[in-house]
Amino acid sequence: MGVNNKNPQDNIQPKGDKKPLQVLHISKKDTQKKSQEIHNEQTNSQEEFKKENIAIKPQVIKNYSVNEIEDSNKTNENFDIPQQDLTQQDLNRPYNFYEQNTDFQLERTVDEFDFDERAFLEALNANEPIGATGETISGKVIAIESDGLYVDIGGKAPGYMPKKECCLGVITNFKEKFSLGLEMEVLVIKEQNADGMVTVSARALILRQSWEKVSSFAKNGELIDVLINGFNRGGLTCDVDGLRGFIPRSQLEDGQDHESFVGKTIKVSFLEVNPEARKLVLSEKKALLVSKFKSLKLGQLIEGEVLAVKPYGFFIDLGGASGLLHQSSLTNGSIRSLREIFREGEIIKALISEIDLEKGRIGLNTALLENSAGELIIDKQKVMQEATERALKTKALFDKKQDK
């Protein structure tokens, strides 16, 4: 037997012209080298592509406004923020233009606009609402309805006056009392609605004028005559220029049979006038007191009896009226107790230093009768005996006070 070759490939005999298979030997070193070459080729390709893109610039077609844009860009060059100087902190905060030393105009002037001030004011006046609440306006009746009137007040819409607001009291014949073209003053009681119409009232205006009138009477201490038209358990009622007045029973000279006053006229004075609360309180007693005050004058020397001693002074009877001699007007000296000067029931003389007709108050003074501070405490009898002569010396002082 022959020896067999252990390698099978050696036993394969080529047939015909075919060549034997070639075995490709690939090493790791060759693979790395090839990969590096591929990577370099890709990098070079990308760089060439970028260069091509940079080299290609679009054609810019300038029109007639390009110069204006370029001039605007030049103007704003001072506001360009240098990119190389920015930090992360700068990017996080808003940029302040005032940090640049550049004059920058942020607003336009009126002269740059086509502005007509006269036309602007006329437009404002045309749209200004006419008739604020509480305003008095003169108008003319332009229409009469069964439930009210329409009054031309000069606005874009007429004012409406409900029937109950046309006057005081009850209206028996509405259309006879009011006629077209009648001019009247009205008070705005409700501002304009969506249609520009306001609600007006003649009644409210009459009442407001009445409150102003009685307030002036009360301030000046005037007396009025009223007709009693009703009564209740607390007192009497009356009418004062369309206002309801009340006279408490305690303010009547004789309140025992107050029902008998209905239908009679009495003279009264004002105790309280409060338009906001619609409160009008009158007094017959105060009217008698004020009548006596009318005969009194500032600087007049009076004689009266000490009715009461209070911590703040003395009340002196002036014959139906009382005056207050306050401790501050008693003497120019220092006192320890009021009772060391005057006592109840004692007859004294004093000067009238204040007359308040509205409050029904008379202020008295004895300090002006002293020739020296504290003289009334040291020699009260002498001051009282010479009071008439000493009062003449103070006449000029009260004359100046009345002139003011």
Buried (B, 14 or more C-beta within 10 A) or exposed (E): EEEEEEEEEEEEEEEEEEEEEEEEEEEEEEEEEEEEEEEEEEEEEEEEEEEEEEEEEEEEEEEEEEEEEEEEEEEEEEEEEEEEEEEEEEEEEEEEEEEEEEEEEEEEEEEEEEEEEEEEEEEEEEEEEBBEEEBEBEBBBBEBEEEBBBBBBEBEBBBBBBBEBBBBEEBEEBEEEBEEEBEBEBBBBBBBEEEBBBBBBBBBBBBBBBBEEBBEBBEEBBBBEBEBEBBEEEBBBBBBBBBEBBBBBEBBEEBEEBEEBBEEEBBBBBBEBEBEEEBBBBBBBBBBBBBEBEEBEBBBBBEBBBBEBEEEBBBBBBEEBBBBBBBEBBBBBEBEEBEEBBEEEBEBBBBBBBBEBBEBBBBBBBBBBBEEEBBBBEBBEEBBEEBEEBBEEBEEEBEEEEEE
